């Protein structure tokens, strides 16, 4: 499910998986801003703004999306994913391959 500019936005949203149920319950919103070149640019909005669980939510989203072959990176424009969490997930994905 590719578009000329990148991965289809709906594919990204579908890949958020079980996190979406939690987001729905807390009025959280995943705003897919861009998908060009396999780089997904996301903003977590709504109930995510200021929520102390947002880094964990971002980590779960990052993990789910990075498992997709067509995804090269996931950028959270509001800095929701701390560097140490990104490194942890990258190591985990490396072990799974």
DRENROVEX-630970 format. One line per field, with one value per atom (N, C-alpha, C): residue number from 1; residue in one letter; x, y, z. Coordinates in Angstrom, 2 decimals, padded with zeros to 5 digits. Example, Ala and Ser with C-alpha at 12.3 -4.5 7.8 and 13.67 -1.06 7.14 Angstrom:
DRENROVEX-630970
num <- (1, 1, 1, 2, 2, 2)
residuo <- (A, A, A, S, S, S)
X <- (013.19, 012.30, 013.20, 012.85, 013.67, 012.90)
Y <- (-005.69, -004.50, -003.30, -002.25, -001.06, 000.03)
Z <- (007.80, 007.80, 007.80, 007.08, 007.14, 007.87)
end
This chain:
DRENROVEX-630970
num <- (1, 1, 1, 2, 2, 2, 3, 3, 3, 4, 4, 4, 5, 5, 5, 6, 6, 6, 7, 7, 7, 8, 8, 8, 9, 9, 9, 10, 10, 10, 11, 11, 11, 12, 12, 12, 13, 13, 13, 14, 14, 14, 15, 15, 15, 16, 16, 16, 17, 17, 17, 18, 18, 18, 19, 19, 19, 20, 20, 20, 21, 21, 21, 22, 22, 22, 23, 23, 23, 24, 24, 24, 25, 25, 25, 26, 26, 26, 27, 27, 27, 28, 28, 28, 29, 29, 29, 30, 30, 30, 31, 31, 31, 32, 32, 32, 33, 33, 33, 34, 34, 34, 35, 35, 35, 36, 36, 36, 37, 37, 37, 38, 38, 38, 39, 39, 39, 40, 40, 40, 41, 41, 41, 42, 42, 42, 43, 43, 43, 44, 44, 44, 45, 45, 45, 46, 46, 46, 47, 47, 47, 48, 48, 48, 49, 49, 49, 50, 50, 50, 51, 51, 51, 52, 52, 52, 53, 53, 53, 54, 54, 54, 55, 55, 55, 56, 56, 56, 57, 57, 57, 58, 58, 58, 59, 59, 59, 60, 60, 60, 61, 61, 61, 62, 62, 62, 63, 63, 63, 64, 64, 64, 65, 65, 65, 66, 66, 66, 67, 67, 67, 68, 68, 68, 69, 69, 69, 70, 70, 70, 71, 71, 71, 72, 72, 72, 73, 73, 73, 74, 74, 74, 75, 75, 75, 76, 76, 76, 77, 77, 77, 78, 78, 78, 79, 79, 79, 80, 80, 80, 81, 81, 81, 82, 82, 82, 83, 83, 83, 84, 84, 84, 85, 85, 85, 86, 86, 86, 87, 87, 87, 88, 88, 88, 89, 89, 89, 90, 90, 90, 91, 91, 91, 92, 92, 92, 93, 93, 93, 94, 94, 94, 95, 95, 95, 96, 96, 96, 97, 97, 97)
residuo <- (X, X, X, X, X, X, X, X, X, X, X, X, X, X, X, X, X, X, X, X, X, X, X, X, X, X, X, X, X, X, X, X, X, X, X, X, X, X, X, X, X, X, X, X, X, X, X, X, X, X, X, X, X, X, X, X, X, X, X, X, X, X, X, X, X, X, X, X, X, X, X, X, X, X, X, X, X, X, X, X, X, X, X, X, X, X, X, X, X, X, X, X, X, X, X, X, X, X, X, X, X, X, X, X, X, X, X, X, X, X, X, X, X, X, X, X, X, X, X, X, X, X, X, X, X, X, X, X, X, X, X, X, X, X, X, X, X, X, X, X, X, X, X, X, X, X, X, X, X, X, X, X, X, X, X, X, X, X, X, X, X, X, X, X, X, X, X, X, X, X, X, X, X, X, X, X, X, X, X, X, X, X, X, X, X, X, X, X, X, X, X, X, X, X, X, X, X, X, X, X, X, X, X, X, X, X, X, X, X, X, X, X, X, X, X, X, X, X, X, X, X, X, X, X, X, X, X, X, X, X, X, X, X, X, X, X, X, X, X, X, X, X, X, X, X, X, X, X, X, X, X, X, X, X, X, X, X, X, X, X, X, X, X, X, X, X, X, X, X, X, X, X, X, X, X, X, X, X, X, X, X, X, X, X, X, X, X, X, X, X, X)
X <- (000.84, 000.00, 000.88, 001.48, 002.32, 001.57, 001.98, 001.55, 002.81, 002.67, 003.84, 004.73, 004.17, 004.95, 005.41, 004.98, 005.40, 004.35, 004.37, 003.43, 002.06, 001.05, -000.32, -000.60, -001.19, -001.48, -002.35, -003.29, -004.16, -003.38, -002.37, -001.51, -000.80, -000.34, 000.32, -000.66, -001.84, -002.83, -003.24, -003.40, -003.75, -002.64, -001.41, -000.27, -000.04, -000.71, -000.60, -001.13, -002.02, -002.49, -003.22, -002.87, -003.61, -003.51, -002.50, -002.36, -003.56, -004.15, -005.27, -006.45, -006.70, -007.80, -007.59, -006.35, -006.03, -006.16, -005.66, -005.76, -007.22, -008.06, -009.48, -010.12, -009.76, -010.35, -009.92, -008.76, -008.22, -008.21, -008.98, -009.05, -007.70, -006.84, -005.55, -005.68, -004.84, -004.91, -003.50, -003.38, -002.14, -002.34, -001.59, -001.67, -000.49, -000.76, 000.28, 000.49, 001.63, 001.91, 002.56, 003.40, 004.09, 004.56, 004.68, 005.15, 006.20, 006.74, 007.68, 008.94, 009.39, 010.66, 010.75, 009.63, 009.65, 009.90, 009.87, 010.04, 008.68, 008.17, 006.85, 007.02, 006.34, 006.36, 005.01, 005.05, 003.84, 003.83, 002.64, 002.42, 001.34, 001.59, 000.57, -000.15, -001.45, -002.23, -003.43, -004.28, -005.48, -005.09, -005.62, -005.35, -003.90, -003.10, -001.67, -000.88, -001.38, -000.67, -000.54, 000.68, 000.94, 000.76, 000.38, 000.16, 001.51, 001.65, 002.92, 003.17, 002.14, 002.31, 002.67, 002.73, 002.99, 004.30, 005.41, 006.63, 006.44, 005.69, 005.45, 004.57, 003.59, 002.73, 003.56, 004.43, 005.30, 006.21, 006.71, 007.58, 006.83, 005.61, 004.82, 004.51, 004.20, 003.93, 005.20, 006.31, 007.59, 007.91, 007.76, 008.04, 007.16, 005.87, 004.94, 005.27, 005.58, 005.84, 007.19, 008.19, 009.53, 009.57, 008.57, 008.50, 008.05, 007.49, 007.05, 008.26, 008.34, 009.48, 009.69, 008.61, 008.73, 009.04, 009.15, 009.43, 010.92, 011.52, 012.94, 013.14, 012.19, 012.30, 010.94, 010.78, 009.57, 010.02, 009.53, 009.88, 008.64, 008.78, 007.71, 008.04, 007.24, 007.57, 007.54, 006.84, 006.79, 007.78, 008.69, 009.71, 009.17, 008.10, 007.46, 008.27, 009.26, 010.04, 011.47, 011.83, 013.19, 014.22, 015.42, 016.49, 016.79, 016.76, 017.08, 016.02, 014.75, 013.70, 013.87, 014.24, 014.49, 015.62, 016.69, 017.83, 017.42, 016.63, 016.16, 015.37, 014.45, 013.62, 014.48, 015.41, 016.28, 017.09, 017.58, 018.32, 017.41, 016.19, 015.24, 014.90, 014.66, 014.36, 015.55, 016.76, 017.94, 018.07, 017.70, 017.73, 016.66, 015.52, 014.42, 014.70, 015.61, 015.87, 016.81)
Y <- (-001.19, 000.00, 001.25, 001.54, 002.72, 003.82, 005.05, 006.16, 006.69, 007.60, 008.16, 008.92, 009.45, 010.24, 009.42, 008.20, 007.39, 006.35, 005.93, 004.93, 005.56, 004.81, 005.28, 005.62, 006.78, 007.23, 006.22, 005.60, 004.64, 003.41, 003.01, 001.90, 002.24, 003.47, 003.92, 003.84, 004.39, 004.39, 002.97, 002.10, 000.70, -000.01, 000.38, -000.27, 000.17, 001.22, 001.67, 000.59, -000.23, -001.41, -001.16, -001.96, -001.90, -000.56, 000.23, 001.55, 002.43, 002.21, 003.05, 002.94, 001.78, 001.60, 002.48, 002.52, 003.35, 004.82, 005.19, 006.58, 007.02, 006.15, 006.47, 006.71, 005.91, 006.04, 007.33, 007.87, 009.06, 010.29, 010.23, 011.34, 011.68, 010.69, 010.90, 010.75, 011.46, 011.46, 011.29, 010.36, 010.22, 011.01, 012.08, 012.91, 012.56, 011.86, 011.49, 012.70, 013.32, 014.56, 014.33, 013.29, 013.02, 011.57, 011.00, 009.62, 009.49, 010.59, 010.58, 009.79, 009.05, 008.35, 007.32, 006.82, 005.83, 006.41, 007.74, 008.42, 008.94, 008.37, 008.73, 009.87, 010.97, 012.11, 012.17, 012.10, 011.98, 013.02, 013.45, 014.28, 013.60, 013.44, 012.91, 014.10, 014.12, 015.31, 014.93, 015.90, 015.67, 015.32, 014.22, 013.80, 013.45, 013.28, 012.98, 014.20, 015.37, 016.59, 016.72, 016.70, 016.84, 015.56, 014.47, 013.21, 012.57, 012.09, 011.48, 010.13, 009.53, 008.24, 008.38, 009.60, 009.81, 009.17, 009.24, 008.57, 007.06, 006.42, 004.98, 004.70, 005.56, 005.43, 005.58, 006.58, 006.80, 005.60, 005.01, 003.85, 002.69, 002.46, 001.37, 001.63, 002.88, 003.24, 003.06, 003.56, 003.44, 001.97, 001.13, -000.30, -000.93, -000.64, -001.20, -000.75, 000.53, 001.06, 000.61, 000.51, 000.12, -001.34, -002.11, -003.51, -003.60, -002.53, -002.51, -002.35, -003.18, -003.14, -001.79, -001.11, 000.14, 001.35, 001.17, 002.30, 002.35, 003.53, 003.76, 004.45, 005.29, 006.00, 006.56, 006.87, 007.49, 008.71, 009.86, 011.11, 011.62, 011.88, 012.49, 013.97, 014.81, 016.23, 016.96, 016.43, 017.08, 016.45, 015.62, 015.01, 013.98, 013.29, 012.36, 011.10, 010.79, 009.57, 009.94, 009.76, 010.07, 009.18, 009.68, 008.97, 007.61, 007.49, 006.20, 005.15, 005.57, 004.62, 004.19, 005.14, 004.84, 003.81, 004.01, 003.09, 001.70, 001.65, 000.38, -000.40, 000.28, -000.39, -000.82, 000.02, -000.35, -001.60, -001.70, -002.90, -004.12, -003.96, -005.06, -005.54, -004.60, -004.97, -005.67, -005.25, -005.90, -007.35, -007.61, -008.96, -009.85, -009.24, -010.01, -010.43, -009.74, -010.03, -011.14)
Z <- (000.00, 000.00, 000.00, -001.12, -001.25, -001.98, -001.72, -002.56, -003.22, -004.15, -004.82, -003.84, -002.78, -001.84, -000.64, -000.50, 000.63, 000.97, 002.20, 002.69, 002.86, 002.53, 002.68, 004.15, 004.39, 005.76, 006.52, 005.83, 006.50, 006.95, 006.18, 006.58, 007.89, 007.99, 009.22, 010.38, 010.21, 011.29, 011.66, 010.67, 010.93, 011.71, 011.48, 012.11, 013.56, 013.97, 015.36, 016.29, 015.77, 016.47, 017.77, 018.80, 020.07, 020.78, 020.43, 021.04, 020.70, 019.52, 019.08, 020.04, 020.60, 021.55, 022.79, 023.26, 024.43, 024.07, 022.90, 022.46, 022.35, 021.79, 021.65, 023.01, 024.00, 025.33, 026.03, 025.62, 026.28, 025.37, 024.29, 023.32, 022.70, 022.58, 021.93, 020.42, 019.70, 018.24, 017.67, 016.71, 015.95, 014.66, 014.51, 013.31, 012.42, 011.31, 010.35, 009.45, 009.59, 008.87, 007.51, 007.42, 006.16, 006.17, 004.98, 004.85, 003.74, 003.29, 002.16, 002.46, 001.46, 001.53, 002.63, 003.08, 004.15, 005.52, 005.61, 006.90, 007.33, 008.41, 008.92, 009.91, 009.65, 010.57, 011.26, 012.59, 013.41, 014.51, 014.84, 016.03, 016.86, 018.15, 019.06, 019.66, 019.49, 019.86, 020.72, 020.99, 021.80, 023.22, 023.73, 025.09, 025.34, 024.29, 024.46, 024.93, 024.62, 024.95, 026.47, 026.94, 028.37, 029.18, 028.56, 029.27, 029.62, 030.84, 031.27, 030.59, 029.99, 029.31, 027.84, 027.35, 025.93, 025.44, 026.19, 025.71, 025.54, 026.42, 026.29, 025.07, 024.85, 023.68, 022.42, 022.40, 021.24, 021.01, 022.08, 021.96, 021.31, 021.72, 021.13, 019.66, 019.34, 017.94, 017.10, 017.60, 016.89, 016.62, 017.64, 017.50, 016.42, 016.45, 015.46, 014.05, 013.88, 012.54, 011.99, 012.85, 012.39, 011.96, 012.29, 011.85, 010.39, 009.84, 008.45, 007.53, 006.51, 005.60, 004.93, 004.62, 003.86, 004.73, 006.05, 006.96, 007.26, 007.03, 007.32, 008.66, 009.06, 010.34, 010.71, 011.99, 012.49, 013.31, 012.93, 013.60, 014.33, 015.61, 016.40, 016.53, 015.89, 015.78, 017.13, 018.10, 019.41, 020.39, 019.90, 020.74, 021.71, 021.33, 022.25, 022.53, 021.68, 021.88, 022.27, 023.55, 023.99, 023.29, 023.12, 022.41, 023.02, 024.35, 024.96, 024.63, 024.48, 024.11, 022.66, 021.80, 020.39, 020.28, 021.02, 021.00, 021.48, 022.54, 023.09, 022.05, 021.37, 020.35, 019.17, 018.74, 017.62, 017.94, 019.18, 019.59, 019.59, 020.11, 020.16, 018.74, 017.83, 016.45, 015.80, 016.13, 015.59, 016.05, 017.29, 017.83, 017.21, 016.83, 016.25, 014.81, 014.15, 012.73, 012.53)
end
